Amino acid sequence: MALVGALPLGSLWQLLAGKLWEDPRCAAYRYFAVSLAERLRELEQSSSLDIGDALSKPETQPLLLSAFETAAKSIGEKKLEALRNAAIQGIFERSYPFDLSVMVFSLLDRVTEGHVLMLHVVANRGGPGKAPLYEMELRQVGITTEMRRTSDTSLMAHQMTLNEMILHDLINMGLVGTRLEIGPVHSWSTDPSRNAPARVMLTKKGQLFIEHIFPDSED
């Protein structure tokens, strides 16, 4: 109730009462509100977290409002899970400086479910003792056995193109970077896939982002 009362959104009461299910944005909003409230209740019961104290701080309301606005525009359970984790750590547990939380919420407003999934794949393959994935391998993310078996390869080609665009987005946002593995090269091919392969890894910014949104990530 304290969480709900902190938001200057009168319609939230109707939403939690189940009266605004028609709009898909409200479904995402409701899912986020309920999962956030449940997690906060668990934390309050198992630790010394004081929700009332957190809500009384001046920087809480703008961050919380930003989180709910992003939730209303989000599609995908993984994206909403990342947003909830960022809200828990950045707003209530204060695990990170305020400026970093602002940056994370700004990035979460830009990324899609596909971006979050690819970041998770990159993070889990970049830990100690694990070689980072090649750029070409990341183009296969989300491609199922059914896609490979179908006689129409257009769906798989579309997914690979989408993954390539998502990877470029993550590079442009500074969340991942590439490292060429250059060995003996006798001649360069016009086919880029036959030249020196590039591995993809999290940047420092990407690592902080992942820690914020997936605190239990394997990396």
N, C-alpha and C positions, 0 to 999 in steps of 0.2 A: 504493500500500500504506500509505503514511503517512496518507493521507486516511481510509482504511478503519479503520486502527488507532486513530484519534482518536475514533471513535464508540463509545459503550458499548452497542452493539447486536450481540449475538452472531449474530443471524439474518442479518446483512448478508453474512456469508461464504457462507451458503447461497444467498442472493439472487443474488449475483454469480456463483455457480456455476450459476445457472439452475434452481434446484430449487423456486422458489416462484412460478411463473408463473400459478398458478390464480387468485389474488386480484388483481383489477384495481389495487388499491392498490400491490401489489408491482411491477406493470408500470411504474407511474408512478415509483415509488421507484427501480427499476432504471434507467429512462431518465434520471432526474435524476443518479443516481450516476455513470453511464457518461459522460454529456455533461459533467458537472463535471470528472471526472478527465481526460478528453481535453483540455478547455480549459486546465486547470492544467498539463498536460504541455507543451502548445504554449507557454504563457507562460514556463514554466521554461526551455525551450530557446531562446526568442527574447529573453528579458530577464533581469534580475538577480533575478527573483522567487525567494525562498527559501521553499519550502513548509514545510520543517521549522521554520524560525523562526516562520512565521505560526501553525503548529499549537501551538507552545510557549507562545503568549501566553494569559493566563488568560481573556480575553473571547472567544477563538476557539470553544471547545467549546460554550458555550451558544448562540451564534449559528448554528453549524454544525448543532447538534442541532435547533434551531428550523427551519432550512431543510429538513432531511430530514423532519421531522414534517409541515411544510406540503406538501412534495412528495407524501407518502403520501396526502394528502387532496385532491390537485389533479387536475383533468381538463382536458386541452387542452395542445397543444404550445406555444402562445404563453405560457400561464401558467408552464409549466415553464422555458421559455427566459428569461422575466423573473426567475424565482427563481434560475436559474443565474447570470445576470448580476449580480444583487444579491449573491449569495454571493461571486463573484469580486471585485467592487469593494469590498464592505463588509467581507469577512472576510480576503481574501488580499492584495489590492492596497492596502487601507486608503485608498481614494480619498476617503472621507467619515468624519466623526467617528463614534465608536462609538454615541452616542445617536441619531444620524440613521439608522444601520443598524438599530438596534433598532426604530425607528419604521417603517422600510420593511418589515421582516419581519413586523411586526404587521399592517400594511396588506395585505401579500401573503397573509396567512392569511385575510383577510376577502374579498378580491376574487375574482371568477370569471374564466373565460376571456373572457366577454362584457365585463366591466369593463375588462380589459386591452386588448382590441381597440378599445373605444370611446376609451379614453385615447390609444391610439396614433393614431387618426384625428384626435382633437382636437389632439394635439401636432404632427402633420405638416401641419395646415392653419393653424397659428398662428405660423408663422415670419415672418421679415422679408419684406415685400412680398406676404404672403398675408392675405386677410381671413378671420378666424375663421368657422367654420361657424355657420349659424343653428341654433337649438334644433330646429326642425322638420326640418332636413336630417339631423340625427343620428338621428332616428327611422327613417331609411331604411337605417342601417348593417346590413349583412348580408342585405339583401333582394336576391334574385337575379332574373335575367330570367325564370326558370322560375316564380317566385312571381307575377310580374306577369302572366304569360300564362295561368295557371290560371284556370278559371272559378270555382273555390272560393277566395274571398279571405280565408277565415278564417286561413290560415297566415300571410299577410302582415300581417293585423291583429294576430295574436298576436305576431309579431316586433316590430311597431311599439310595442305595449304593453310588451313586455319591454324594449325600448330605452329607453322613457320611464322605466321603473322603475330601470334601470341608471343613467341620467343623474341621477335624483334621488338615488340612492345616492352617486354621485361628488360631487354637490354637498354632501350631508350629511357626507361624509368630508373636505370641504374641499379636494378635489383639483381641482375645476373651479368656475368661477363664471360668471355670466351678466351681459351688459351690454345694456340696452335701447337700441335705435336709435329715438329719438323724433324724429319730424318733425312737420309740420303735421297735427294731428288735428282733424277737424271733428265727429266723433261716434264714440263707442265702441260696438263690436259685442258682442253676447253670445257670439259665436264668437271665442275667444281668438286663433285663427290669423289673424284679420283685423285685429287690433290691432297695436301696435308690436312688431316682431319682436325676439327676443333672440339675441345671438350668444354662443357658449360658448367659453371660453378657459381655459387652465391657470392655477391660482393659483400662488403661489410654492411652496407645499407640493407641488402637483401637478408643477411643473417639476422640483423636486428628486427627486421620486419617479420621474419619467420618466427623468431622467439616470441614476438608480441602476439601473433595470431595462432600459433601452434606450439604452446609451451612444452608439450610432450612429444615433439617431433623426434624421430629416431636419431637425427644428426646431432 
